[in-house]
Amino acid sequence: MGTRKTLIKSQAGVKLQRIEHLAGQQKVVQSSWRLSTLRANQPRSFADEIQAADAFDMEVIAALSDPIIIDMQRRGLLD
């Protein structure tokens, strides 16, 4: 069984990806969403797309108030 990862959104060092587990002939068996950040938080997985999108928005807000992330954006290291 293979896996396909698709970047859905990326902002301020926060990434939301759709993870699709594939069976034969590239048929999607299961989908989930993964949220990762440059902050100290561990990556999180969600079964529900709406919950994942809400968590993405909240994490972007938190990242934009983090002094390290702000400095990385100012130096052009992040989008």
Residue pairs with C-beta under 8 A, 6 or more apart in sequence:
1 21
1 22
1 23
1 29
2 21
2 22
2 26
3 19
3 20
3 21
3 22
4 19
4 20
4 22
4 26
5 17
5 18
5 19
5 20
5 34
6 17
6 18
6 20
7 15
7 16
7 17
8 16
8 17
8 18
8 33
9 15
9 16
9 53
9 56
10 16
10 79
11 60
11 79
12 60
12 63
12 64
12 69
12 73
12 78
12 79
13 37
13 38
13 39
13 63
13 69
13 72
13 78
14 35
14 36
14 37
14 38
14 56
14 59
14 60
14 63
15 35
15 36
15 37
16 33
16 34
16 35
16 52
16 53
16 56
17 33
17 34
17 36
18 31
18 32
18 33
18 49
19 31
19 32
19 33
19 34
19 45
20 28
20 30
20 31
21 28
21 29
21 30
21 31
22 28
22 29
23 29
32 45
32 46
32 47
33 45
33 46
33 47
33 48
33 49
33 52
34 43
34 44
34 45
34 46
35 43
35 44
35 45
35 46
35 52
35 55
35 56
35 59
36 43
37 43
37 59
37 63
38 63
38 68
38 69
38 72
38 78
39 59
39 62
39 63
39 66
39 69
41 59
44 55
46 52
46 55
63 69
64 70
69 78
72 78
73 79
